């Protein structure tokens, strides 16, 4: 029986991951950690390495990060003690730092950085339909509703990063942009409405360009209605995010938790000029999609298949054609490829 630890497992993402994992895998023991002692949880504080001893005491086989470890202290601990590690929380800049840190060391375990949009769903789908070497451009177009249940995690990300520049890639060159800039119109595969989308810093920008070598990569997002997008765009233009206190920024981006669908379209252009589109919609929202893909990665790591100790990105755990089939097991997910 494998022992799996969900670090930060008391939050929404951790709770959903635990629920799906227990439904699909009965022969595992799932441990939940939080920063404070409470019934049924293990104390792990990513800022206090002395608490990591609890991981060894519980004989954990796989550490799954459902909370942010900005200093990568737990990553380095897992590398030192040869523990498998799966992270679904990192931003573009953070995933680059973690990747650089991990590949520089001699590894005895599998280090999986699966922070791409919704737990590496996007590169997983792309990998199944086109060879990486044949891709000239990828454009990821995201529908995110302010009614999504993602709640505090999504609000914290936007509050912390709304004023920061991040890269997109054109013809192999890096260009710095900000959120809510670069408005474009898009009609999603699931909708007859036309939405305004704006630049967004998804980890896929880093993964698809730096890891898979695609010269043109960008991500754009809508917040479910055009009025919200226009308002945020104006605030960015006036540089209000530079001066608003963090508490106000969090309130601004906090989803009300009532729930809504999540969706995205991927537009691929081959080096021959051929265009392919992949559309996905999950009626249960962003957190459900992330939790399901996280469980897919966990299952891959505990399946008994021997993976050479190395750093992997989520999609690299799968052979071509496997990821889409596995994702389609979730009846709430609909995928359209054309």
C-alpha positions, 0 to 999 in steps of 0.5 A: 500500500502506497502512502500519499501526502497531500500538503495543504490538503485541507484547502479546496484543491486538496479536498477535491483531490482526496475525494477523487483519489479515494473514489478511484484508488482504494489501495492507498493511504492518504495523509492530509497536512496543514500548518496547524495541528488538528484531528486527522491531519499531519503538521507540515509547514513549508516555512519550517523544515523541522516539521518535514520529519513527520513525512519520514515518520509516516513513511510517505512514498509520494508528496503532492503539493496543493499549497505554494512552497515559494522557497522550494524547501519541501522540494529540496527535502524530497530530493534529499531523501529520494521521495517522489514529488508532484507539484500543481501550484507553481506560476511560470516564474516559479516553475522555471526556478524549481526546474533549474534547481531540480535538474542540477541535482543527482536525483533518486526519485521522480520530481513532477512539475505539473503546474501547467493550466489545470494540472498539465491538461493543455500540454497533455492534449496537445501532445496527443494530436501533434508532434512537438517538432511540427508546432509553430504556434500555440494559443491558449484561450481560457474561460474563467468565471468569477463564480468558479469555486476556486475561491481564495487560491485564484484570488491570491494568484491574481492579487499577487501577480496583477501588477507584474510583467510576464513573458509571451513568445513570438518568433522565438523572442520573449516579450513582456506583457501584463494581465488585462492587456492585449484585448482580443475577441474569441468565441469558445467552442461551447458558446455562441457568445463572443468574449473579450480576452486579455493576456494571462500568465499561465505556466504553459507559456514557459513549458511550451516554449522552453521545454517543448521548443515552440517559438510562438506561445501566448495565453489569454483569458476572459472572466466570464463577462465582458464588463469585468474584463473591460473594468480590469483592463482600465484598472491595468491601464491606469496602473491601479494594481500597482497602488492597491493594497493586497487586501483590496486586490484579493477582494477584487478577484475573489470568486463567490464560490457558487460554481460555474463551468470552466473551459478553454480552447487551444489553437495550434498552427503547424510549421506547414500552416495547418490549423488545429483546434482543441476545445474542453469544457468541464461543467464542475469548474476549474478546481474539479478539472485540476483535481482530476488531472492531479489524480491521474498523475498520482495514479501514474506515479504509483502504478508500478511502472518504472520511471527513471529518476528525473524531472518530469512535466505532467504531460511527460508521464504519458505516452502519445494518445494516453492522456486524452483517453485517461482524461475522458474517463471523467464524465464531466469533461467534454473534449472537441478536436477539429 
